[in-house]
């Protein structure tokens, strides 16, 4: 699953929030419809079975309710993606990452093995369940944790017990901190706390570029890891540093990949996000500190100014604007404009921005949502601590319908793509209108919610969400009408009598 993530510490964000944001992208050639829902505590299963790996195990008692962005169509598992639980803990899972052959040889992925033959056969071999994966993580972790740290420890213990069949990275947040966990082979993992004054960019690569084993084995102030990580690394010669303290190493070098395909698919995305948030650095030309193909772009850095929701939406919708690599641009050549994989891509399924504001009030957790291709969609805020979300977000089905936010954006994007120059101003106006309305609505309802207990706050939060959904549908319908008209006028079969007239 291809995705792009940005994490923003509370001292680096515009309002003191911790912010976790991730594009979920469908695999190449697929478009996986998504929807938004609340999983109530009474609806959480007590026995969990993974569709992909056939792994089955018991879940703890007393789960809490949580928001979720699952696949809309059945058959592939839940893929809950992102959400907040009742304790205002956020989770986004997952960013697919890369690793190397040494790691996979030292700790192989736990892959499902189908049964061979029939049970009545003498040589029958029963199936062997695989490990955990992106399909599972949110559903088996988020309902059972009360802080970002406790979420790291729960997922870490599950990975050690059951393993994973793929390489992934997961974000956890609360009002105080953000943690980023990366799987290492089948059963090992590392996690690092995002510095409060920094942001993190993640483009489908193992990203952490500095790790302190002493801290992970001791106070765990900034680092956590599998208990046997040090001895396992020593046994398999995974620390590649030539000299220095073996307790501090670069996981990206030890565990990650470094291939030409990374330079096409992954590193350009980190380059553009950091180019946007730290524009004073040298990013272009012969004197560039980092290029789109640099392997040492930092995992985290301090931005030049505080990061806003609009900054996050821009970078997670970007297609290398104002560079020779923009697929919709005029700079460079035809070759450069198709050289790198953009962040805003046709296969974007959903964008969830988990904004955890200070305090533990019910309204502190705001889940900003967009569906479909980010270049053409709008991002709007929703209070997360509710019993249900508006139909416009939840009613995605296999049937294409303008009554669904997901499908409405898919239609707009497909129509506008070929007429980008004619449509983009209309789309940008639409995006600005809705984000501004969202800020306005949240600010107004924050005042109404101040000091209210959860039981009284919830109806007000649901009322705010419904107002935002109604405005979103109204503006989306208008944009679809406009884009349809523009695309219709540009059809190749267009003809009128005046087309053949010549002026004398």
C-alpha positions in Angstrom: 0.0 0.0 0.0 1.6 3.3 -1.1 1.1 6.2 1.3 2.7 9.5 2.4 2.9 10.7 6.0 3.7 13.9 7.8 3.9 14.3 11.6 4.0 17.6 13.4 5.0 18.1 17.0 3.0 20.3 19.3 5.6 23.1 19.4 5.9 23.1 15.6 2.2 23.3 14.9 0.3 26.5 14.6 -2.0 26.0 17.6 0.0 23.6 19.9 -1.7 20.5 18.6 0.0 17.3 17.8 -0.8 16.5 14.2 -0.6 13.1 12.4 -1.5 13.1 8.7 -1.4 10.4 6.1 -2.5 9.8 2.6 -3.8 6.3 2.1 -3.2 5.3 -1.5 -4.6 2.3 -3.4 -2.1 -0.1 -5.1 -1.3 0.6 -8.7 -4.3 -0.3 -10.9 -6.8 -0.3 -8.0 -9.1 2.3 -6.5 -10.3 1.2 -3.1 -13.4 3.1 -1.9 -13.2 4.3 1.7 -15.7 5.6 4.2 -15.7 7.0 7.7 -17.4 5.4 10.7 -17.5 5.1 14.5 -16.9 1.6 15.9 -18.9 1.6 19.2 -17.4 -0.4 22.0 -20.3 -2.9 22.0 -19.7 -3.6 18.3 -16.0 -4.4 18.8 -15.4 -8.1 18.3 -14.0 -10.2 21.1 -12.3 -12.7 18.7 -10.3 -11.2 15.8 -9.6 -13.0 12.5 -7.4 -11.5 9.8 -8.8 -11.9 6.3 -5.3 -11.7 4.7 -3.3 -13.9 7.0 -6.1 -16.1 8.6 -4.6 -15.3 12.0 -7.2 -15.7 14.8 -6.8 -14.6 18.4 -8.8 -13.2 21.4 -9.0 -9.5 22.1 -9.0 -7.9 25.5 -12.2 -7.1 27.4 -13.6 -3.5 27.8 -12.7 -1.9 24.5 -13.6 1.8 24.0 -15.3 3.3 20.9 -13.1 4.8 18.2 -13.4 6.5 14.8 -12.2 4.5 11.7 -11.7 4.9 8.0 -12.3 1.4 6.7 -12.6 0.0 3.2 -16.1 0.5 2.0 -16.4 -2.8 0.1 -16.2 -6.2 1.9 -13.8 -9.0 1.2 -10.3 -7.6 2.0 -10.6 -7.1 5.7 -11.2 -3.9 7.7 -8.2 -1.7 6.9 -9.4 0.8 9.5 -6.6 3.3 8.6 -6.9 6.1 11.1 -8.9 7.4 14.0 -9.2 8.6 17.6 -10.5 6.6 20.5 -12.5 7.7 23.6 -9.3 8.6 25.4 -8.2 11.0 22.7 -5.5 8.8 21.4 -4.9 9.0 17.7 -3.5 6.2 15.4 -2.7 6.1 11.7 -1.7 2.7 10.2 0.1 2.3 8.0 2.9 3.7 6.0 4.3 0.9 3.9 8.1 1.0 4.2 11.0 -0.8 2.6 13.7 -2.9 4.2 16.7 -4.9 3.0 17.7 -8.5 2.4 19.9 -8.8 5.5 17.0 -7.9 7.8 14.6 -10.3 6.0 17.2 -13.0 6.3 17.7 -12.4 10.0 14.0 -12.2 10.8 11.8 -13.3 7.9 8.3 -11.9 7.4 5.5 -14.2 8.8 3.7 -15.1 5.6 0.4 -17.1 5.3 0.9 -20.6 4.0 -2.2 -22.2 2.5 -3.1 -25.7 3.2 -1.8 -28.4 0.9 -4.1 -31.2 -0.2 -7.3 -32.2 1.6 -7.7 -33.1 5.3 -8.5 -36.7 4.4 -5.3 -37.1 2.4 -2.3 -38.9 4.0 0.1 -36.1 3.0 -2.3 -33.2 4.0 -0.5 -30.2 5.4 -2.7 -27.8 7.2 -2.6 -24.0 6.6 -0.2 -21.9 8.7 -1.5 -18.5 9.6 0.5 -15.4 8.8 1.3 -12.5 11.0 -0.4 -9.1 11.4 -0.6 -6.4 8.7 -2.1 -3.0 7.8 -5.5 -4.6 7.6 -5.4 -5.3 11.3 -3.4 -2.8 13.3 -6.0 -0.1 14.1 -8.7 -2.6 15.0 -6.6 -4.5 17.5 -4.7 -1.6 19.1 -6.8 1.6 19.2 -9.7 0.4 21.3 -7.4 -0.8 24.1 -4.9 2.1 24.8 -5.0 5.3 26.8 -1.9 7.1 25.6 0.4 7.2 22.6 3.1 5.4 24.6 0.8 2.6 25.7 -0.2 2.2 22.0 3.4 1.6 21.0 3.9 -1.0 23.7 0.7 -2.8 22.8 1.5 -3.0 19.1 5.1 -3.9 19.9 4.0 -6.9 22.0 1.6 -8.1 19.3 4.4 -7.9 16.7 6.7 -9.9 18.9 4.0 -12.5 19.6 2.5 -12.9 16.1 4.9 -11.2 13.7 4.0 -9.3 10.5 3.9 -10.3 6.9 4.9 -6.9 5.6 7.1 -3.9 6.5 5.0 -1.0 7.9 5.3 2.1 10.0 2.6 3.4 12.4 1.9 6.7 14.1 0.4 7.2 17.5 -0.5 10.5 19.1 -2.1 12.1 22.2 -2.2 15.8 23.3 1.3 15.6 24.5 3.4 13.6 22.1 3.7 11.6 18.8 5.4 8.3 18.5 6.5 6.6 15.2 6.9 2.8 15.1 8.7 1.0 12.3 8.6 -2.8 11.9 12.0 -4.5 11.4 11.7 -7.9 9.7 9.0 -10.3 11.0 9.0 -9.7 14.7 11.3 -6.7 15.6 10.4 -3.1 15.8 11.7 0.4 16.8 9.8 3.5 17.8 11.0 7.1 18.2 9.2 10.0 19.8 8.8 12.9 17.4 10.5 16.0 18.8 8.0 18.6 19.9 9.6 21.4 17.7 9.9 19.3 14.6 8.0 17.7 11.7 8.6 14.3 10.1 8.2 13.3 6.5 7.7 9.7 5.4 7.4 8.5 1.8 7.2 4.7 1.8 10.8 4.1 3.1 12.1 3.1 6.5 12.7 6.6 7.7 14.3 6.9 11.3 17.9 8.0 10.8 19.1 8.0 14.4 18.3 5.7 17.3 19.6 5.4 20.8 19.6 1.8 22.2 20.6 2.9 25.7 17.5 5.0 26.0 15.3 2.2 24.5 16.7 -0.2 27.0 16.4 2.3 29.9 14.3 5.3 30.5 12.6 5.2 27.1 12.3 9.0 27.0 12.6 9.2 23.2 13.1 5.6 22.0 11.5 2.2 22.4 12.3 -1.1 20.7 12.0 -4.9 20.8 13.7 -6.1 24.0 16.3 -8.2 22.2 17.1 -5.6 19.4 20.7 -5.1 20.4 21.7 -8.8 20.7 19.8 -9.6 17.5 21.6 -6.8 15.6 25.0 -8.1 16.9 24.2 -11.7 16.0 23.4 -10.7 12.4 25.9 -7.9 12.0 23.3 -5.3 11.2 25.0 -2.2 12.6 27.0 -0.8 9.7 28.7 2.1 11.4 32.5 2.0 11.0 33.2 3.3 14.4 31.7 5.1 17.4 29.2 4.2 20.1 27.3 1.1 18.9 24.3 2.2 21.1 23.6 5.0 18.7 23.1 4.0 15.1 21.3 4.9 11.9 18.3 2.5 11.3 17.8 3.7 7.8 21.3 2.4 6.8 21.1 -0.7 9.0 17.5 -1.8 8.2 16.4 0.2 5.2 16.7 0.1 1.4 18.8 2.1 -1.0 17.8 1.5 -4.5 17.3 3.3 -7.8 13.6 2.8 -7.5 13.6 4.7 -4.2 14.9 7.7 -6.2 11.9 7.6 -8.5 9.2 6.6 -6.0 10.2 7.7 -2.5 12.9 10.3 -1.9 11.4 13.0 -4.3 8.3 13.2 -2.0 10.4 13.8 1.1 12.4 16.4 -0.9 9.3 18.3 -1.9 7.7 18.3 1.5 10.8 19.6 3.2 11.4 22.0 0.3 8.0 23.5 1.1 8.4 23.8 4.9 12.1 24.8 4.9 12.3 26.9 1.7 15.5 28.7 2.6 17.6 25.6 2.2 19.3 25.0 -1.1 17.0 22.5 -2.9 17.7 23.2 -6.5 20.7 23.6 -8.9 24.3 22.7 -8.6 24.6 23.9 -5.0 21.5 22.0 -3.7 22.0 20.5 -0.3 19.4 17.9 -1.0 18.1 16.7 -4.4 15.0 14.6 -5.2 17.3 11.6 -5.3 19.2 12.2 -2.0 19.4 9.2 0.4 20.1 11.4 3.4 17.1 13.7 3.6 16.5 14.0 7.3 13.7 12.0 9.0 12.7 15.1 11.1 13.6 18.8 11.1 12.5 22.1 12.6 10.3 24.1 10.2 11.0 27.7 9.3 7.6 28.7 10.6 4.8 26.9 12.5 2.9 24.3 10.4 -0.8 24.8 9.6 -3.5 22.5 8.5 -3.3 24.2 5.1 0.4 23.4 4.9 -0.3 19.8 5.5 -3.1 19.7 2.9 -0.7 21.4 0.4 2.2 19.0 0.8 0.0 15.9 0.8 -1.7 17.1 -2.4 1.5 18.2 -4.1 2.7 17.3 -7.6 6.0 19.2 -7.5 4.5 22.6 -8.3 7.0 25.2 -9.4 9.6 22.6 -10.3 10.5 20.9 -13.6 8.9 17.8 -12.2 5.3 19.0 -12.1 3.1 16.7 -14.2 0.6 19.6 -14.8 3.4 22.2 -15.2 5.2 23.9 -18.0 8.7 23.9 -16.7 11.3 21.4 -17.7 10.6 18.8 -20.4 8.1 16.0 -21.0 10.7 13.6 -19.5 11.2 15.6 -16.3 7.5 16.2 -15.8 7.0 12.4 -15.6 10.3 11.6 -13.8 9.0 11.2 -10.2 5.9 9.8 -8.4 3.8 12.8 -7.1 2.3 12.9 -3.6 -1.1 14.0 -4.9 -1.8 11.0 -7.2 -4.8 9.5 -8.9 -4.7 6.6 -6.4 -5.2 8.7 -3.2 -8.0 7.0 -1.4 -8.4 9.1 1.7 -6.5 11.7 3.8 -7.0 11.7 7.5 -5.4 14.5 9.5 -5.6 13.7 13.2 -5.4 17.0 15.1 -5.2 16.4 18.9 -5.5 19.8 20.6 -4.4 20.5 24.1 -6.6 19.3 26.9 -8.8 16.2 27.3 -12.2 17.8 26.5 -14.4 15.8 24.2 -14.0 18.4 21.4 -10.2 18.4 21.6 -9.9 15.6 19.0 -10.6 16.8 15.4 -10.3 14.4 12.5 -9.9 16.3 9.2 -11.0 14.2 6.3 -10.7 14.2 2.5 -11.5 11.4 0.0 -10.2 10.6 -3.4 -7.4 12.4 -5.3 -6.0 15.2 -3.0 -5.2 17.6 -5.9 -9.0 17.9 -6.5 -10.6 17.4 -3.1 -11.3 19.4 0.0 -10.2 18.8 3.5 -12.8 19.4 6.3 -12.8 19.0 10.1 -15.0 16.7 12.1 -15.3 16.3 15.8 -14.1 12.7 16.5 -15.8 12.0 19.8 -19.3 11.3 18.4 -21.5 8.3 18.1 -21.8 8.5 14.3 -20.7 10.6 11.3 -22.9 12.2 8.6 -24.1 10.0 5.8 -22.0 11.9 3.2 -18.9 10.4 4.8 -20.3 7.0 5.7 -22.4 5.9 2.8 -19.7 4.9 0.3 -20.9 1.8 -1.6 -19.9 -0.1 -4.8 -22.4 2.1 -6.7 -21.0 5.4 -8.0 -23.2 8.1 -6.5 -22.9 11.9 -6.0 -24.5 11.3 -2.6 -21.1 10.0 -1.5 -18.2 12.3 -0.8 -15.8 9.6 -2.0 -17.4 9.1 -5.4 -18.2 12.8 -5.9 -14.5 13.6 -5.7 -13.6 10.7 -8.0 -15.9 12.1 -10.6 -14.5 15.7 -10.2 -10.9 14.4 -10.4 -11.4 12.3 -13.5 -13.1 15.2 -15.3 -10.7 17.9 -14.2 -7.5 16.1 -14.8 -7.5 16.5 -18.6 -8.5 20.1 -18.2 -6.3 21.1 -15.3 -5.6 24.6 -16.5 -9.2 25.4 -17.1 -10.4 23.9 -13.8 -7.7 24.5 -11.2 -8.9 28.0 -10.1 -12.4 26.7 -9.5 -11.0 23.8 -7.5 -8.7 26.0 -5.4 -11.6 28.4 -4.6 -13.7 25.3 -3.6 -10.9 24.1 -1.3 -10.5 27.5 0.3 -14.2 28.0 0.9 -14.6 24.7 2.6 -11.5 24.8 4.8 -12.4 28.3 5.9 -15.9 27.2 6.7 -14.5 24.3 8.7 -12.3 26.5 10.8 -15.2 28.9 11.4 -17.6 26.2 12.4 -15.1 24.5 14.8 -14.3 27.8 16.4 -18.0 28.6 16.9 -18.8 25.2 18.4 -15.7 25.2 20.6 -17.2 28.1 22.5 -20.5 26.2 22.9 -18.7 23.1 24.1 -16.4 24.8 26.6 -16.8 23.1 30.0 -19.6 20.7 29.0 -19.4 17.0 30.0 -19.2 14.4 27.2 -22.9 13.5 27.4 -24.0 17.1 26.7 -21.1 17.8 24.3 -21.8 14.9 21.9 -25.0 16.2 20.4 -23.4 19.5 19.7 -20.4 18.0 18.1 -22.7 15.9 15.9 -24.6 19.0 15.0 -21.4 20.7 13.9 -20.3 17.7 11.9 -23.7 17.7 10.1 -23.4 21.4 9.3 -20.0 20.8 7.8 -21.2 17.8 5.8 -24.1 19.8 4.4 -21.9 22.7 3.3 -19.4 20.2 1.8 -22.1 18.5 -0.3 -23.5 21.8 -1.5 -20.1 23.1 -2.6 -19.0 19.7 -4.0 -22.2 19.5 -6.1 -21.6 23.0 -7.5 -18.0 22.2 -8.4 -19.0 18.9 -10.1 -21.5 20.9 -12.2 -18.8 23.4 -13.1 -16.2 20.9 -14.0 -18.6 18.8 -16.0 -19.5 21.9 -18.0 -15.9 22.7 -18.7 -15.0 19.1 -19.7 -18.2 18.9 -21.9 -17.2 22.1 -23.8 -13.7 20.6 -24.5 -14.9 17.3 -25.9 -13.1 16.2 -29.1 -16.5 15.7 -30.9 -17.4 19.4 -30.4 -18.5 21.1 -33.6 -20.6 24.2 -34.6 -21.2 25.9 -37.9 -18.9 28.7 -37.0 -16.0 26.2 -36.6 -15.5 26.3 -40.4 -16.1 30.0 -41.0 -13.2 32.2 -42.1 -12.9 35.8 -41.4 -12.1 37.7 -44.6 
